[in-house]
Amino acid sequence: MNNIAIIGLGFGAEFIPIYQRHPLCGEVFICQRNPDHLKEVAAKFHIDEDHQYTSFEELLKNPEIDAVHINTPIPIHAEQSLAALKAGKHVACTVPMATSVEDCKKIVDLVRETGLKYMMMETVVYAREFLYMKHLYDTGELGKLQFIKASHQQDMDGWPGYWPGLPPMHYATHCVGPALGIGRFEAEYVSCFASGTIREEMHHHYNSPFAVESMHIKYRNSDLSAHIYRSLFDVARQYREAFEVYGSKKSVEWPLIEHHPLILHTAKRPEPEIPEEVRATDFAERLPKEIREFTGHGVYGQEGAEHLSFTQGAGHGGSHPHLVHHFLETINTGKDSYPNAVEAANITLTGILAHESALQGGKRIDLPQWSFREA
């Protein structure tokens, strides 16, 4: 069993009782800069005082902590991941991996150097809808996979700090992740176009005026490509993390309105394809019985105070216990879970480089060799 430290107790607090109940987890430590919030969360989940930290740096000095699960703001993901790896801790980090090509490479290099485990905690690739589509792919029910489409549209007005003006593709893992993850594919190169403009007062934050970014991904060692689009501000659209797969035998499309069923199309040649509505199960049977219930509800905010990302994201598709389970299996067995450091870099860089392509009018940009698994 391994002792886990959860860093950041906004969205991160959702994971505390899942770790506490998981049979592969030892003791749970928590870290939060705000001491009042730290005490509040600790009291709620009965965490002893010597397991509470307001300093990430001090926490890393504790030899009893085997791994950290980072849930802090996007700009410090890379910094904290690197510090934890240097301190000898395994790392799980919420998305994205980093905000620059250079920092992604530093993490990949350090994981290779230390032999420690890194897992990017991308919710969508463990959400029930994705697991359903991956099951169809893995069992051959889709037939030959012909095309993939994904999107993530969200209204980030009112979100604090670094969010205003963020280029859409700088936070694209929720749509890139499933597009690559269904077959454990890798992006070889991207081309991206921008469309529309956000309010002028947000342009200067990232020197980006774009309302929508729309990219195509060419898959490595495959005849597949994918179309992905993303918006964050000044686009009237209900929250939607959509992922669609088109196969020769079956295809699955995302509903246009949240909480509606998926649409499954089945080929009945020479008759027309037959559409039907389907609802994915939670695949809870893949989890230890102690944490299966968490596929169906949040944990920290059961009284109606969930983190905004959890409520806007439709509960993240029941992914949290799957993420915890796979990370704990990774550090207990030594076998990587998806996405590991190289895979996380490929996913994250797809978005970062897509924005660079948009700045250059859709120019093709290749992903670096070190973001491929066998490199």
URMO-V515784 format. One record per run of one state. SS is the DSSP state (A for helix, B for strand, O for the rest). FROM is the first residue (numbers start at 0). TO is the last residue. If there is no record, write none. Layout:
ss:SS from:FROM to:TO
ss:SS from:FROM to:TO
This chain:
ss:O from:0 to:0
ss:B from:1 to:6
ss:O from:7 to:9
ss:A from:10 to:20
ss:O from:21 to:23
ss:B from:24 to:30
ss:O from:31 to:33
ss:A from:34 to:43
ss:O from:44 to:47
ss:A from:48 to:50
ss:B from:51 to:52
ss:O from:53 to:54
ss:A from:55 to:59
ss:O from:60 to:65
ss:B from:66 to:69
ss:O from:70 to:72
ss:A from:73 to:85
ss:O from:86 to:88
ss:B from:89 to:92
ss:O from:93 to:99
ss:A from:100 to:113
ss:O from:114 to:116
ss:B from:117 to:119
ss:O from:120 to:122
ss:A from:123 to:125
ss:O from:126 to:126
ss:A from:127 to:137
ss:O from:138 to:143
ss:B from:144 to:152
ss:O from:153 to:166
ss:A from:167 to:170
ss:O from:171 to:171
ss:A from:172 to:180
ss:O from:181 to:185
ss:B from:186 to:196
ss:O from:197 to:198
ss:A from:199 to:205
ss:O from:206 to:208
ss:B from:209 to:218
ss:O from:219 to:223
ss:B from:224 to:230
ss:O from:231 to:238
ss:B from:239 to:246
ss:O from:247 to:248
ss:B from:249 to:252
ss:O from:253 to:260
ss:B from:261 to:267
ss:O from:268 to:269
ss:B from:270 to:277
ss:O from:278 to:282
ss:A from:283 to:285
ss:O from:286 to:287
ss:A from:288 to:294
ss:O from:295 to:306
ss:A from:307 to:311
ss:O from:312 to:312
ss:A from:313 to:317
ss:O from:318 to:318
ss:A from:319 to:332
ss:O from:333 to:339
ss:A from:340 to:358
ss:O from:359 to:363
ss:B from:364 to:365
ss:O from:366 to:367
ss:A from:368 to:370
ss:O from:371 to:374
